Amino acid sequence: MLINQRKKFSLPAKSTYLNCAYMSPLLKSVEKAGIVGIASKKNPAMIKPADFFIGADQLRSEFAKLINVKDKKQIAIIPSASYGLANAAKNLKMNRGENLIIAAEQFPSNVYTWMNLATETGATIKTISPPSSFADRGKIWNERILEAIDTNTRLVALGHVHWADGTKFDLAQIRKRSREVGALLIIDGTQSVGALPFDVQAIQPDVLVCGGYKWLLGPYSMGLAYYGNYFDQGQPIEENWITRKNSEDFSGLVNYEENYQPGALRYDVGERSNFILVPMMTAALKQINQWKPERIQQYCRKISALSINKLREAGYWVEDEKHRGHHLFGVRLPQHKVIQEVRAKLKKNNISVSVRGNALRVAPYLYNSESDLIKMVKVLTT
Ligand SMILES: Cc1ncc(COP(=O)(O)O)c(C=O)c1O
């Protein structure tokens, strides 16, 4: 069992930060890697052609390890989840009469992409809502998604957990059903990968995209994606010199090359060798791979269990633990509470959580302790 890791971060002593789903604080090791990266450009003569490849390769290896991918060439370096999704959408063919499936109130980057694709192709978006009552909400929502997949479905695009309330989607079942009808499965792992185990070999998604600045503990404007073999021959949304075959040979760059680097490397963003962000992201993933997502879940479960019981006793609603993440969960207010007042009270007490719709989104991590959550409960129940 992991112990509290607050000393590895630089959070102010008085801050009760329960908001990693908004943005993670910086690990000291990641900060250090960034500073070394900044300094490296003081003397560009020290930056060798091989450095454009070595850092990116190490980063791919760490991410491949985290999500259990055998071939790191299936990993692309992206600046945002939307960028990774745009690469996927560019290579999808859909026809009028076909449909794609998303969950209700999904994060916009994983909606607008599909709205455009639907407009361009005449395909239909099926948006699957949860039930209006809280009884078995997560279970019924999952059942509805499975029922919605039909022989006209070409694509299912979901998070592993819902970004606003942590509802967990049963990706194994959704993969099974989507495969039966020949539909692709595209996962936005931004609110889960790093903190919740994700195994590419077990789930076999076609695409996984992750913004890096939340549960991957990375800097902003840096993310990672996995593309399965369906996309191996695809066309990227931009053309960059380094994603072409033989780009390692700097003296031959104007021997314009028709072919791309293998696998998903063609989907890397331009200037993907970023000498500041890449070492930062790599340092973050090294730490996460040492901690391990299953142990992060265990830790978050342990520090939140008592508080969730207390909240339920006070009339708040939290999803059953089978159908949510331990690192991210929604807390719905009893009828007599007003969300704006609750929010102001939490802020006054230096407690950081997010308000998403009519619920609080609580997102603990290894720098939190049980007392942080109890402090939040006290504010919510008095
Ligand atoms: C589920 C999810 N996906 C993606 C993002 C970020 O998207 P992008 O990287 O496209 O800015 C967020 C940010 O809150 C999110 O919650």
The ligand as an SDF file (V2000), in Angstrom:
LIG
                    3D

 16 16  0  0  0  0  0  0  0  0999 V2000
  -12.2430   13.9620  -20.4280 C   0  0  0  0  0  0  0  0  0  0  0  0
  -11.3690   15.0860  -20.8860 C   0  0  0  0  0  0  0  0  0  0  0  0
  -10.7910   15.0030  -22.0760 N   0  0  0  0  0  0  0  0  0  0  0  0
   -9.9900   15.9690  -22.5270 C   0  0  0  0  0  0  0  0  0  0  0  0
   -9.7300   17.1010  -21.7810 C   0  0  0  0  0  0  0  0  0  0  0  0
   -8.8270   18.1470  -22.3220 C   0  0  0  0  0  0  0  0  0  0  0  0
   -8.9830   18.2280  -23.7250 O   0  0  0  0  0  0  0  0  0  0  0  0
   -7.8940   18.8810  -24.6570 P   0  0  0  0  0  0  0  0  0  0  0  0
   -6.6130   18.1720  -24.3780 O   0  0  0  0  0  0  0  0  0  0  0  0
   -8.4020   18.6380  -26.0240 O   0  0  0  0  0  0  0  0  0  0  0  0
   -7.8200   20.3320  -24.2890 O   0  0  0  0  0  0  0  0  0  0  0  0
  -10.3320   17.2390  -20.5170 C   0  0  0  0  0  0  0  0  0  0  0  0
  -10.1280   18.4360  -19.6970 C   0  0  0  0  0  0  0  0  0  0  0  0
  -10.7790   18.6840  -18.7060 O   0  0  0  0  0  0  0  0  0  0  0  0
  -11.1710   16.1940  -20.0720 C   0  0  0  0  0  0  0  0  0  0  0  0
  -11.7690   16.2590  -18.8590 O   0  0  0  0  0  0  0  0  0  0  0  0
  1  2  1  0
  2  3  1  0
  2 15  2  0
  3  4  2  0
  4  5  1  0
  5  6  1  0
  5 12  2  0
  6  7  1  0
  7  8  1  0
  8  9  2  0
  8 10  1  0
  8 11  1  0
 12 13  1  0
 12 15  1  0
 13 14  2  0
 15 16  1  0
M  END
$$$$
